[in-house]
Amino acid sequence: MTNFEIWDAHVHLSGVPGDTPQERLRRLIEFADRMGISRLCVFMGMRWVYDPQPEELRRQNDDVLRAIEAFPDRAFGFVYVNPKYPEESLAEIDRCVVRGPMVGIKLWVAERCHSPLLDPLVTRAIELDLVILQHTYLKVTGNLPGESTPQDLAQLAARHPQARFIAAHSGAQWELGIRTFRPYANIFAELCGFDPTSGVTEMAVRELGAARVIYASDAGGRSFASQLAKVLDADIPEEAKQLILAGNLKRLLAPCLRRKGIHVDT
């Protein structure tokens, strides 16, 4: 337990025990409670689908809807979309966010994010004041065909300066990712999913400022504790830790939450 308020920006239902989305989220909340984590942002369904067709997108989002509706005071949902199906993805944003409880957009590895196929989705996110969480990775073994790099996200952010992006994993090779994001004030570096190497959070704060760094875990693929250690053990001021652990994410989500009648202190 800590004295900090903690919101986790990146949680999955996959890799967690349970036969239903509700059971899996219940287990995640049990683990989160041990670490003092008060809110989880959940996206994608009970199984991995790299390039989901429209019917699979709907199933994946339905899994999350079922989970978060069982725990409305503990979890938020992000709608999973695929830029290869822009009309269907826009319809999912309307279904899950405009008419439903979700509060953000999740993009994974179906299409590299510098592609113009993303432009209609980003435009809609700007209209609704939604944050976009985009997977970014640099793999030694080579990325998947549709897997985005930090450089891809930099191109997208430059095209859409009014949009707000969370760079999931900060590219995994975080030294390169953080430096890539530095010129783009609308990109927030997320700390999850890679080993808790000493110095990552210090570098992110030094290069971007504490207001552009966000804690996340990637549970159930990673533990809450190992990912929290990146922030809690960092040699940065306490005020910076609170921004990273909750304040920055709350600020990004606040416009959408207010429209849904949910008040948060930012």
C-alpha positions in Angstrom: 0.0 0.0 0.0 1.1 3.6 -0.6 0.0 7.1 0.3 -0.5 7.9 -3.4 -3.7 7.8 -5.3 -3.1 5.4 -8.2 -5.0 5.0 -11.5 -3.8 2.3 -13.9 -4.0 3.3 -17.6 -3.5 -0.1 -19.2 -5.2 -3.3 -18.0 -6.3 -6.4 -20.0 -8.8 -9.2 -19.3 -6.5 -11.8 -21.0 -4.0 -13.7 -19.0 -6.2 -13.6 -15.9 -8.1 -16.5 -14.2 -11.9 -16.6 -14.7 -14.5 -17.9 -17.0 -16.3 -14.6 -17.6 -15.2 -11.0 -18.0 -16.7 -10.1 -14.7 -14.8 -12.9 -12.9 -11.5 -11.8 -14.5 -12.0 -8.1 -13.6 -12.9 -9.2 -10.0 -9.5 -11.0 -9.8 -7.7 -8.0 -11.2 -9.4 -5.7 -8.6 -8.3 -8.1 -5.8 -4.7 -7.8 -7.0 -5.0 -4.0 -7.4 -6.4 -3.6 -3.9 -3.2 -5.1 -2.5 -1.2 -2.3 -4.2 -3.6 0.5 -3.4 -4.7 1.0 -7.0 -8.2 2.6 -7.1 -9.1 2.7 -10.8 -8.3 0.4 -13.7 -8.6 1.3 -17.4 -9.5 -1.9 -19.2 -9.6 -2.7 -22.9 -9.7 -5.7 -25.3 -11.5 -8.9 -24.6 -10.8 -12.3 -23.1 -8.5 -13.4 -25.9 -5.9 -11.7 -28.1 -7.0 -10.8 -31.7 -4.3 -9.0 -33.6 -6.3 -7.8 -36.6 -10.0 -8.1 -35.6 -12.8 -8.0 -38.1 -15.8 -5.9 -37.2 -17.8 -8.7 -35.6 -14.7 -9.6 -33.4 -14.3 -6.0 -32.4 -17.8 -6.0 -31.2 -17.3 -9.2 -29.2 -14.1 -7.8 -27.7 -15.8 -4.6 -26.6 -18.8 -6.5 -25.3 -16.4 -8.4 -23.0 -15.2 -5.1 -21.6 -18.7 -3.7 -21.3 -19.8 -6.7 -19.3 -16.7 -6.4 -17.0 -16.9 -2.6 -16.3 -20.6 -2.6 -15.8 -20.1 -5.1 -12.9 -17.6 -2.7 -11.3 -18.5 0.9 -12.3 -16.7 2.5 -9.3 -13.4 0.7 -10.0 -12.9 0.4 -13.8 -13.2 2.4 -17.0 -13.3 1.0 -20.5 -11.5 2.0 -23.7 -13.2 1.0 -27.0 -11.0 -1.2 -29.1 -11.0 -0.2 -32.8 -9.3 -1.3 -36.1 -8.4 1.4 -38.6 -8.9 -1.1 -41.5 -12.6 -0.9 -40.8 -13.2 2.9 -40.3 -17.0 2.9 -40.5 -17.4 0.0 -38.2 -14.9 1.4 -35.8 -16.6 4.8 -35.8 -19.9 2.9 -35.0 -18.2 1.2 -32.1 -17.0 4.5 -30.7 -20.6 5.8 -30.9 -22.0 2.6 -29.3 -19.4 2.2 -26.6 -18.6 5.8 -25.7 -21.3 8.2 -27.0 -24.2 5.8 -26.0 -22.2 3.7 -23.6 -19.9 4.0 -20.5 -16.4 3.9 -22.2 -14.1 6.8 -21.9 -11.2 6.4 -24.4 -9.9 4.7 -27.5 -7.5 1.7 -27.8 -5.4 1.0 -30.9 -3.2 -2.1 -31.1 -1.3 -3.8 -34.0 -3.8 -4.1 -36.9 -2.4 -1.1 -38.8 0.7 1.1 -38.2 -0.5 4.3 -36.8 1.2 6.7 -39.2 -1.3 5.4 -41.8 -4.0 7.8 -43.1 -6.5 5.1 -42.2 -6.4 6.4 -38.7 -7.4 10.0 -39.6 -11.2 9.5 -39.3 -10.8 7.9 -35.9 -8.5 10.6 -34.6 -10.9 13.3 -35.9 -13.7 11.7 -34.0 -11.6 11.4 -30.9 -10.9 15.2 -31.1 -14.6 15.9 -31.5 -15.4 13.8 -28.4 -12.3 15.0 -26.5 -11.2 11.4 -26.0 -7.7 10.2 -25.3 -6.2 7.6 -27.7 -4.0 4.9 -26.2 -1.7 3.6 -29.0 0.5 0.6 -28.7 4.1 1.4 -29.6 7.0 -1.0 -29.8 10.5 -1.5 -31.1 11.3 -5.2 -31.1 14.8 -6.6 -31.6 13.3 -9.5 -33.4 11.3 -7.2 -35.7 7.8 -5.8 -35.3 4.6 -7.4 -36.4 3.5 -6.1 -39.9 0.9 -3.6 -38.4 2.8 -2.9 -35.2 3.5 0.8 -34.6 6.8 2.4 -33.6 7.3 5.6 -31.6 8.3 7.2 -34.9 4.9 6.2 -36.4 3.1 7.8 -33.5 5.1 11.0 -33.8 3.9 11.3 -37.4 0.3 10.9 -36.4 0.6 13.3 -33.5 2.2 15.9 -35.8 -0.8 15.6 -38.2 -3.3 15.9 -35.4 -1.9 18.4 -32.8 -5.3 18.8 -31.2 -5.5 15.0 -30.4 -4.1 13.5 -27.2 -2.2 10.2 -27.4 -0.9 7.9 -24.7 2.1 6.0 -26.1 1.7 2.5 -24.6 5.0 1.0 -23.5 6.9 4.1 -24.7 8.2 1.9 -27.5 9.6 -0.7 -25.0 13.1 0.6 -26.0 12.2 3.5 -23.8 15.4 5.6 -24.3 14.5 5.9 -28.0 10.8 6.2 -27.5 11.0 9.0 -24.9 13.4 11.0 -27.1 11.1 10.5 -30.1 8.1 11.9 -28.2 9.9 14.9 -26.8 8.9 17.5 -29.5 5.2 16.5 -29.4 3.3 17.9 -26.5 0.3 15.9 -27.3 2.1 12.5 -26.7 2.2 11.2 -23.1 4.7 8.5 -22.4 3.3 5.4 -20.7 5.6 3.2 -18.5 4.1 -0.3 -18.7 5.0 -3.6 -20.2 8.8 -3.6 -20.1 11.1 -4.7 -17.3 11.3 -2.2 -14.3 14.8 -0.9 -15.3 16.3 1.7 -13.0 16.2 5.2 -14.5 13.3 5.0 -16.9 11.0 7.2 -15.0 13.8 9.7 -14.2 14.6 10.0 -17.9 11.0 10.4 -18.8 10.5 13.2 -16.3 13.8 14.9 -17.3 13.0 14.8 -21.1 9.2 15.3 -21.1 8.3 16.8 -17.7 6.3 14.9 -15.1 3.0 16.1 -16.6 3.6 14.0 -19.7 4.4 10.6 -18.0 1.7 8.0 -17.1 1.9 4.9 -14.9 0.3 1.7 -16.2 0.8 -2.0 -15.6 -0.2 -4.1 -18.6 -1.8 -6.5 -16.2 -2.5 -9.5 -16.5 0.6 -9.7 -18.8 2.7 -7.9 -16.1 2.2 -7.6 -12.4 1.0 -4.4 -10.8 3.9 -4.4 -8.3 6.7 -4.6 -10.8 5.3 -1.8 -12.9 4.6 0.4 -9.9 8.2 0.0 -8.8 9.3 2.1 -11.8 7.5 5.1 -10.2 7.6 4.4 -6.5 11.4 3.8 -6.5 12.2 6.6 -8.9 14.4 9.4 -7.7 11.9 12.2 -8.5 9.9 14.5 -6.2 6.8 13.2 -4.5 4.6 15.7 -6.5 5.9 14.2 -9.7 5.1 10.7 -8.6 1.5 11.7 -7.8 1.1 13.2 -11.3 2.4 10.1 -12.9 0.4 7.7 -10.8 -3.0 9.4 -11.2 -3.0 13.1 -11.8 -2.1 13.1 -15.5 -4.5 10.3 -16.5 -7.3 11.9 -14.5 -6.6 15.2 -16.4 -6.8 13.4 -19.8 -10.0 11.6 -18.9 -11.7 14.4 -17.2 -13.5 16.0 -20.2 -15.2 12.7 -21.1 -15.9 11.8 -17.5 -17.6 15.2 -16.9 -19.9 14.6 -19.9 -20.9 11.3 -18.2 -21.6 13.1 -14.9 -18.5 11.7 -13.2 -16.5 14.3 -11.2 -12.8 13.8 -10.6 -10.4 16.1 -8.8 -7.6 17.0 -11.2 
